[in-house]
Amino acid sequence: MVGWTLGVAERGERVLSNIHKPSLTPYLPAADKATGCAVIVAPGGGHRELWSDHEGHNIARWLSERGIAAFVIKYRLARETNSTYTIKDHALADTV
């Protein structure tokens, strides 16, 4: 079990839902470009789904090309239909 469901929107954008195993995907800059800065990129979707390409991985690639380490978070969705997760109890926990 992968712990999430992948959908593909009209223009090929990957949309994730049904997430039960949060994770971080690292995008690290080349050593000679590294600035020492890092960010967590949280793709949007209103806590119902994650638009993982243009609001996640594309941004992380852009940042890493400019020397900033970026980590795309795949987080549990509190507003998804029948979700047992809450923003208050699970959102911060998914970042560690």
Backbone hydrogen bonds in HBPLUS format (Angstrom, degrees):
<---DONOR---> <-ACCEPTOR-->    atom                        ^
c    i                          cat <-CA-CA->   ^        H-A-AA   ^      H-
h    n   atom  resd res      DA  || num        DHA   H-A  angle D-A-AA Bond
n    s   type  num  typ     dist DA aas  dist angle  dist       angle   num
A0020-HIS N   A0003-GLY O   2.71 MM  17  4.99 156.6  1.77 148.4 150.0     1
A0005-THR N   A0017-SER O   2.69 MM  12  5.13 161.0  1.72 154.0 152.9     2
A0017-SER N   A0005-THR O   2.92 MM  12  5.13 149.0  2.02 144.1 151.8     3
A0007-GLY N   A0015-VAL O   2.74 MM   8  4.96 152.1  1.81 149.2 158.2     4
A0015-VAL N   A0007-GLY O   2.85 MM   8  4.96 170.1  1.86 140.0 141.1     5
A0009-ALA N   A0013-GLU O   2.79 MM   4  5.10 166.5  1.81 155.0 155.9     6
A0012-GLY N   A0009-ALA O   2.99 MM   3  5.34 162.8  2.02 123.2 124.2     7
A0052-SER N   A0014-ARG O   3.12 MM  38  5.86 126.9  2.42 144.9 158.4     8
A0016-LEU N   A0050-LEU O   2.83 MM  34  4.96 158.1  1.88 143.9 147.1     9
A0050-LEU N   A0016-LEU O   2.84 MM  34  4.96 154.3  1.91 141.9 148.4    10
A0023-SER N   A0074-LYS O   3.03 MM  51  5.20 145.9  2.15 132.8 143.1    11
A0074-LYS N   A0023-SER O   2.82 MM  51  5.20 164.0  1.85 155.8 158.2    12
A0025-THR N   A0072-VAL O   2.86 MM  47  5.06 153.9  1.93 137.5 146.1    13
A0072-VAL N   A0025-THR O   2.91 MM  47  5.06 155.8  1.97 146.5 143.2    14
A0027-TYR N   A0070-ALA O   2.70 MM  43  5.12 142.5  1.84 167.2 170.8    15
A0070-ALA N   A0027-TYR O   3.00 MM  43  5.12 168.8  2.01 143.7 147.0    16
A0033-LYS N   A0030-ALA O   2.88 MM   3  5.38 156.9  1.93 118.7 126.4    17
A0034-ALA N   A0030-ALA O   3.09 MM   4  6.15 125.7  2.39 151.8 166.4    18
A0035-THR N   A0067-GLY O   2.87 MM  32  5.21 159.4  1.91 147.1 140.1    19
A0069-ALA N   A0037-CYS O   3.02 MM  32  6.25 152.8  2.10 155.3 146.8    20
A0039-VAL N   A0069-ALA O   2.92 MM  30  6.46 144.4  2.05 150.8 161.6    21
A0071-PHE N   A0039-VAL O   2.96 MM  32  6.36 143.5  2.10 150.1 161.4    22
A0041-VAL N   A0071-PHE O   2.78 MM  30  5.86 161.0  1.82 139.8 146.3    23
A0073-ILE N   A0041-VAL O   2.99 MM  32  6.19 163.5  2.02 157.5 160.7    24
A0051-TRP N   A0044-GLY O   2.93 MM   7  5.88 160.2  1.97 168.9 174.8    25
A0048-ARG N   A0045-GLY O   3.01 MM   3  5.74 163.4  2.04 120.9 126.3    26
A0049-GLU N   A0045-GLY O   3.34 MM   4  4.82 143.1  2.49 115.6 124.9    27
A0079-ARG N   A0047-HIS O   2.85 MM  32  5.11 141.1  2.00 135.5 141.4    28
A0057-HIS N   A0052-SER O   2.86 MM   5  6.24 161.5  1.89 165.7 161.3    29
A0056-GLY N   A0053-ASP O   3.20 MM   3  5.18 164.4  2.23 106.2 110.5    30
A0058-ASN N   A0053-ASP O   2.93 MM   5  5.64 170.3  1.94 148.5 149.5    31
A0060-ALA N   A0056-GLY O   2.99 MM   4  6.23 160.8  2.02 154.7 160.9    32
A0061-ARG N   A0057-HIS O   2.97 MM   4  6.13 158.6  2.01 148.2 153.1    33
A0062-TRP N   A0058-ASN O   3.10 MM   4  6.28 162.2  2.13 144.5 149.3    34
A0063-LEU N   A0059-ILE O   2.93 MM   4  6.21 161.5  1.96 154.5 159.2    35
A0064-SER N   A0060-ALA O   2.96 MM   4  6.15 166.8  1.98 151.4 154.9    36
A0065-GLU N   A0061-ARG O   3.00 MM   4  6.19 150.6  2.09 150.2 157.7    37
A0066-ARG N   A0063-LEU O   2.91 MM   3  5.18 145.2  2.03 105.8 116.9    38
A0068-ILE N   A0063-LEU O   3.05 MM   5  5.20 163.2  2.08 138.1 133.0    39
A0067-GLY N   A0064-SER O   3.14 MM   3  5.05 161.9  2.18 108.1 107.9    40
A0083-SER N   A0080-GLU O   3.00 MM   3  5.34 148.8  2.10 144.1 138.1    41
A0090-HIS N   A0086-THR O   2.91 MM   4  5.69 149.7  2.00 147.2 154.3    42
A0091-ALA N   A0087-ILE O   3.22 MM   4  4.95 153.2  2.29 121.6 128.9    43
A0094-ASP N   A0090-HIS O   3.07 MM   4  6.20 139.3  2.24 149.8 158.8    44
A0094-ASP N   A0091-ALA O   3.26 MM   3  5.42 133.9  2.49  98.3 109.7    45
A0095-THR N   A0092-LEU O   3.09 MM   3  5.58 162.2  2.12 114.9 120.5    46
A0096-VAL N   A0093-ALA O   3.40 MM   3  5.87 166.3  2.42 111.8 115.7    47
